[in-house]
Amino acid sequence: MLIHLFSIFHPLIGAASSAGDTIAKKGLQSVALGFGAGGGAAGAGAGIGMVFNASIQAKTRQPELRQDIERDQWLGFALTEATFFYGLVGGFIAFFL
């Protein structure tokens, strides 16, 4: 607030504050991209681990349903992996806006 008040009186101070705002905005955009990609990767990793854990347990309990279990396993893997891309796209949107 104080810098904006002084920018009325001195143009160099106003230019310095706008340059600082630009740097801060770029920094926050990078943080948003990192959170989007990192959060998506962590969630996808945990989800994929749970999918394969459940698949292994189901195959050992009912080996005769192996084909059905594997079909559902790969569907679950693909949907879980898609969540990473949603987070990545959200991070890119926050980075470029």
N, C-alpha and C positions, 0 to 999 in steps of 0.2 A: 504494500500500500504506500509506503514511504517513497519507494523508488518511482512509482507512478506519479506521485505528487511532485517529485523533483523533475520528472521528465517534461513537465510543463515549462520549467525554467531553463533547462539545459538539454539540448538535443542529443548530446553524447551519452548522457545517462539513459535516456529513453532507448537509444540504439543498443546499448549494452544490456538493458533488461530484456529487450525483445530477442537478442541473440541467446541469452540465458534461457529464455522460455523455449526456444527452438531446440536447444541441447537437451533440456529436461524432457521435452515432448518425445524426442528420439529415444532417450533413455527409457522412458516409460513404455514406448512402443516395443522396444527390445525385451523388456520385462514381460509384457503381455504375450509376445511370441514365445518366450521361454516357458511361461506358465501354461500356455495352450498346448505346446508340443510336449513338455515334460509331464503335465497332468494326464494328457491323452496316452502317452507311452506307459506311464505307471498303471493307469487303469486298464489298459489293454493287456499289459503283462500279467496283472493279477487275474483278469478275466480268462485269459488263455490258459493260465495255470489251473484254474478251477475247472475249465471245460475238459482238459485232458485228464485231470484227476478223476472227475466223475466218469469219464469214458473208460479209464482203466479199471475202476471199481465195478462198473456195470459189466464189462467184458469178463471179469473174473467170476462174477456172480451168475451170469447167464451167457455162457459162451455160444449157445445156439442162436442168439440174437446179434451176433457180431456185425453182420452187414447193416442192420438197421441202426445199431449204435454208432458205427463209423460214419454213416450218412449224417446222422444228427450231430456227431462230433465236428465234422467239417463245416456244417452249416453254422454251428455255434462259434467255431473258430473264425469264420469269415465275418459274421456279424460283430463279434468282439473286436476284431481288427479294424472294422469300419469306424468304431468309436475313436480310435486314435486319429484317423483322418478327419473326423469331425472336429476334434480338438485342435489339430494342426490348421485346418481351414479357419477356425475361429481365431486362432492366434495370428494368422496372416491377415485376416480382416482387421483385427485390432491394430496390427503393425502398420498397415497402409492407410488407415483412416485417421 
